[in-house]
Amino acid sequence: MSIISGQSAKIAADIRAKIEAGEWYPTMKLPTQQELAAYYQVNRSTVIAALDRLKARGIIVSIQGKGSFVSNDSGNEEGVVWKELAKWSFYPKNKALVQHLNEWENDATLIQLSKGVLAHELQPKNAIKEALTAMAAQNVGFGYGDGRGDERLRQALSVYLQEKGIQASPDSILIVSGALGGLQLIGTGILQTGSVLFHEPVSYLRSLTFFTSLGIRTSPLDFAANDAEKELAKQSAHALYVNPTHHNPTGMTLDEGARRKLLLLAGKTRTPIIEDDIYGDLSFEEGPKPLKAYDRKGQVLYLGSFSKTVSPGLRIGWLVGPPDIVQKLADLRMQTDYGSSMLSQFVCRHLLETGTYRHHIWTLKEHLRERKNWLLGLLEKYFGELGSCGDVQGGFFIWFTFKKERAPHMQRFVAACHRRGVVLHPGFIYGEERQASIRFSFAFESLENMEKGLLQVRRAYDDQFLGE
């Protein structure tokens, strides 16, 4: 075997090992041939030979003028019938990196600096236990229900929403399996094939794919831009998705003036609004009311959830809308899953009816405020000279943006952080363009782990950016 052949084989084996370890993931673009040659300290011809070996095995693919990419096909021929059927699945797979993040977020050995879930110690375990004890004492029987959700829970939510300025009768409330379940119901039961769902340029919606499978196009739109009215007016079938309070992923909140302007814009263009308010209960200071509270024309469908305030495992949220729309979606539930877990609904109902939920929220916000301040201090300590982030007044997230001249290659940076035991969400999975940002969460990890994790992130940055 020649020296070049032996070197190319070793390089091919190393690249393949990176792919199998998840460091380089399906559809990820590989470094250029020149970059690989410099990394492995070989001639470019040796790198080309290594890449040719991987192409021959279907491990990577090359696209003319764009470069080489990790193949989406594992090459495993077992179960080929199911594999072929899966290609025609109604729902597409998650984006490759999102799949990896979902997998990494279930690895208890990794530090989760972006995870949008309450820490175990912040969840009201004793209150949930008391609710379950009360349920056992009452000998409650559970059935499927009529798809709308437990009536007493809807009554309790009706009372609770009045505190937010939202007038919603129980008949206008639908219990859903978290806000995401509500979005899926809206997509299948209200929006049409060919509809356009507008959203903020950087949005949680950009990390989802199921709307595409329904023939619904998602389109970014700056609602404050001068041409926003023109863009909305020219669409015959459309809706507008907004997350105006403690926005995911940026953490920002629209002020009251911006909310009224948005409602006015939607009214002029006859645009229905889907308001995602799952972080609305987590405001550290008194802020503006939900869009739904200002809605006098019935143009807003309102989504809330207990997943971010009580426990994600309950999978209970709610949708507020006109009673006829609620009934239509309830009928759809009866055709699909017969509604959300009645046991989880009982827990949430008990928390609301006893006042335990309000007390828990007050305590939770104090803990989250402390964690937020801690994380802001750590970001200033480890990344202050590299970029900036704004303060937030609630929710889970801080959005850190690198200075243009100090921005790392984000795909490789996320992989490098993973190798160091830390999971991050890069801004590009939420549709960010022309900048490099990270969604940091202060809700999940302990104060100690936040610092440990950020130290490793800084080391990964120095390795990549400074070449050390």
N, C-alpha and C positions, 0 to 999 in steps of 0.2 A: 504494500500500500504506500502511495506517495505521501510526502509530508502534507501537501495541500489537501489531499483526500482525507487524511487522518484528522487534520484540523477542522475541515468542514463537517466531518461526522461528529466531532465533539461539540461544535457549535450547534449543529442541528439537534443533538441530544439535549443540550442545555436549554435551547428555546422550547423544545417539546416538554421538558420538565417544568418550565415556567408556566406553560399552558395547562398542563395537568394539575399543577398546584393551585391554579386559579389566579396566579399573578397576572397573567395575560389571558383575557377572557374572549369568548366568541364575539366576532365582529370588531374587536379592538384593532386599530391600526398599529402595525409594528413600527419601530424606529426605522429611519431611512437606512439604506445600505451603507452610506457613509458613516452614520452614527453607530451602526452595529460594528463596522470595521474598526472604528476608534475604540469602542467599548471592549471588543475582544482582542484588540491590538494585532490585527491581521490585515492582509490586503483585501480590497473590495472583491476581487475575483473569488477569494475563499468564502466570503459571505454569500456571494451569488450561488456558489456551489451548495452551500448549506441550505439556503432557501429552496433551491431546486429539489433537494432531497425531501424537504417537508411538503412541497407542492405535490410531488409524485405520490405521497401518501395521503393527500387530501387534508393535511393538518393546517395548511395555510392556503390562501388564494391571493392572486395578484390581479389588480384592476388597472388597465392601461391609464397612465396619467395620474393615478391616485395613490398607488403604493400597494403594499402587501398587508393582508388582514388575517386574523385568526379565523379559521373556518367555523361555520355554524354547525357543521356536520361532524359528529364524533367519529364517524367511520364504523361504528358498531352495527353490524348487520342483523344482530339478534332481534327478534320481535319485529321484523320488517313490515308485516301486515299492519300492525298498530301504528308503526312509524309513518307509513304511507297515509293511513287514515287521518293521523294527526295533522298532516300537512293541509288538510281541507277543513280543519276545525273552524267553527264559527268564530271563536275568540282567538286572537293572536297571542303569541307568547309575550311576556313582559320584555322590555328592552333588556339587552344582555347584562349591562351593569346593574340594572335594577334587580334582576334575578340574583346576581351575586350578592348585592347588598341585603336582600331578603334572607339569603342563606347565612351570611356573616352575622346578621343581627340575632340569629338564634344560637350563636356560638358563645357560651357563657365564659369562655376563656379570653374573649376580646373585650377591650374597653370601647364602649359605645358612646361616641361624642356627638352623634347626630340623631339618635333614636327618639322618635316622637311618642314615647310611652312614659307614663308615670313610674317612678321608682317604686319598688315593692313596698318600701317603708312609708311612702306617701299615700298609698291606697288605704281606704278606711276599712281595714280587715275586721276590726271589732264590730263596726256598724253593720257590715255585711253578715257577720256571724249572728248578730242579734236579729236581723231581718229573717234569716233562715230559721232561727229558733221560733220566731213568731209565726212563721209559715207552718212549721210542724205543729205548733200548739193549736192553730186554727183548723188543722186537718184539711188544708186547701186541696181541692181537686183541680187538675189541669186538663183542659181540652185544647183543641186547635184554635177555637175562637173563630171570628168572622173575617180575619185578615186585617182589620183595622187596629187591633191591639187591645189590651185589657182596658175596659171602660174606666175603672177607677184610676188607673195610671194616666189616662187621657184627661180625666177631670182634674187630677192633681197638677198635671202639666199646664192645663188651662189657667189655673190659679197662679202658678209660678210665673208663667209668661206675662201675666198682667203687670208684674213687678218690672218687667223690661219694656213696658209700654205696648205690648202686643196683645190685642184682643182676639182670642182664638177660642171658639167653642170646642167641646170635645169632638163634635162631628167634623171639625176642620183640622183635626190632628190625626196623623197616621204614625203608628209605631213601626220603626224600620230597624234593620240590623246594622246600626251605625250609620253615619252620614254617607259612607261609601255605598251602603245598601240603598239609601235613598237616591243617590245619584244614578245607580244602575236602574232603579225603578223608573226614574224620570226618563232615562235614555231609552228604555224599552217601551214604556207606556204612554209617553207624551210626545217626545221629539220624534220627528219623522226621518226616514232615510232621505238624505240630501240636505238635512238641516245643517246650519252652521252654529256652533257653540262658541261664542266669543269669550275670552278670558284675559286676565292681566298678562302682560308679556312674560313675566316670570311667575309661574303658577304651579301648584301641586298637580293640577290637571295635566300638565305636560309629562308627568311621570306615569300616566295611565295610558292604556291602549284600547280598552274595551269599546270606547265610543267609535273608533274606526271600524270595528267589526260590525257595528250597527249601521254603517253608512253615514255616520255623522262626522262632519269635519270640525275639528277644533282649530280655532284661529286666534292668535294673539292680537290684542288691540289696546292701545293706550287710551283709556276712556277720557282723559283730560286733553287729548290732542285736538287740534282745530278741525281735523278731518274725521273725527270719530262719528259725528252725526251722519256725515255722508256715507261712511262705510256701513253703518247700521241700516240706514234707509234703503240702500240698494239691495238688501237681502230680503227675499220673500218668506223664507222659513228660517227663523233663527231664534236664539236665546242668548242670555248673557250670564256667565258664572262669575260670581265675585266672592271673595273671602276678606271682607273689609275690616275685621277686628282681629288683631294679632295674627296677621297674614302668615300662612304657610307657603313658602319657607322664610320670607324676609322678616317676619315679626312686626311689620309696620301696621298702623291703624289709620284709616281715613277719618278726618275730622268731620264734624257735622255739616259744614258747608259743602265739602266734597260729596258727602252722601246725598244731600238735597240736589246738587247739580247732576249727580248720576241718575237719580230718580226722574228728574226733569228730562234728561237726555233719553232715557228709556221710554218715557211717556210720549215724547215727540215722535219717536220712531216705532212706537207700538212694539217694543221689545220686552218679552217676559224676562224676569230676573230670577236666578237661582242664587240665594244667599246662603253661604256656608258659614255658620257661626259657632263652630264646635269649640272655639277657644274663648267665646264671649263671656263665659262665667269666670274667666281667670284674669280679670283686669285688676291691676294693683291700685289704680286710682279710678275715680268715677270718670267714665268716658262717654262718648256719644252712644245713643240708643242704636239698636239694630236697624238696618234699612227697613225691615218689616214694620217697625214702629211708626215710620213716617209714611208708610204705604196707604194711600186712601183709595186706590183704584184696583186693588186686588191683583197687582202685576208681579208680586214677589212670592215665590215659593221659598220657605224658610226651613233650613236644616239645622238641627242641634243634636247633641250626643252626650251620653254619659261616659263614653270611652276615654275621653281626655281628663275627666274630672273624678271618676270613681274607679273604673277598671276596664281595660280594653277587652278582657275576657267575657264581660257581660254581653257585648255586642248589642247594645240597645241605644237607639237614637230616635229622633222624631222628625216628621215633616209637617209643616203647617201650610195649608193652601185652601182654596175654595172647596166646600163639601163635595161637589160633584167630581172634582179631580181626585180628592181623597178616596171617594167610593170607587172610582175607576181603578186606582192603583191598588186598593184593597182587593178588588176582584182579581187583579193580576197576581197578587200574593197567593190567593187561593188556588191559582193555576200552577204556581211554582213551588213555594215552600210552606204554605199554610201559615205564614207569619213568623214572628220572632219568638224566641224561647219564653214561655209563660213563667218559668221559674225566675229568669233574669228580670222579667217585667215586674214580678212581685217584689223583688229586692229593691228595684228603683222606686216603685210605688211607696214602699215602706219608708225609704229614706226621705222622700218628699213629704209624705203625710205626717211624719213625726217631727219634722223640722231638722232632722239629723243632717240632711244634705246641705242646708244653708250653713250650719255650724262647721261642717267639714270644709266647705268651700272657703270660709273665712280663714281657717287654720292653714289650709293648703296654700292659699295665696301668700301668706306670710313666709312659708317655707320656700316657695318658688322665688319670691323676691330676694331672699337671702342667697339662694343659689345663683340667680341672675347676676347679682352684684359680684359674687365670687368669680364667676366665669368672665365677666367684663374685666376684672382686675387681672386675671390670668392671661387674657388675650392681649392686654396692654403690656404685660410683663414679657411674654414670649414672642409676640407678633406686632408690637406697637409700631416698629419702624418699617414693617412690610406692607401695611394696609390699614384699613379702618372699618369700624362697624358703628352703627347707631345704637343708642339706648332704646330699650323697648319697655312698654308699660303693661305687659301681661303675656300670657301664652307660654310657649316652651322654647322659642328659638331666638338666636342672635345670628345675623347675617354678616359674615366677614368677607370683605372684598380686598384682594391683593392690589397694590399699585401695579399699573400696567408693566412697568419695567422690572418689577420684582415677582411677577406671576410665574409659578411653575407650570410644567405640562401637567394638566389636571388629571388625565387618565393615569399616567404613570405615577403621579403623586399619590392618588388614592390607593393604587396597588402597593406602593412603597410603605404607606402608613399601615396597610393591612399586614404586610410582612412584619411590621414592628408591633403588631397586636392592637391596632386602633382602627375603628370603622368611621369613615367620614362620608357625608353626602355632598358631592360637588354640585355647584350651581347649574352645570349644563344639563343635568337630568331634569331640571325644572324649566328648561328652555332659555337659560341665560346665554347670551351671545356677546362677544367682544369684551367680556370681562371674565375674571376668574374668582369665584366666590365659594364659600363653604357654609352650609347650614350647620351651626352648632346648637346643640340642645343642652339646657341646664336642668331638664326634668328627670333624667334617668340615672346618671352616674352619681356616685358620692363626690363630695368636695375633694377628697383625697385622690380618687381616680380621675377626676377632671384634670388635676395638675399632672399626675403621672402620664395621662394620655397626651396632654398638650406638649409635654417635654419630648415625648416620642415623635409627635408630629413635627416639632421644630427640628429634631435631629434628621427626620426624613427629608424635610425641606432643605436643610444644609447639605445633605448628601447629594441631592439632585441639583440644586441651584448653584451651589458653590463647588460641586465636584469633589468634595472631601470624602 
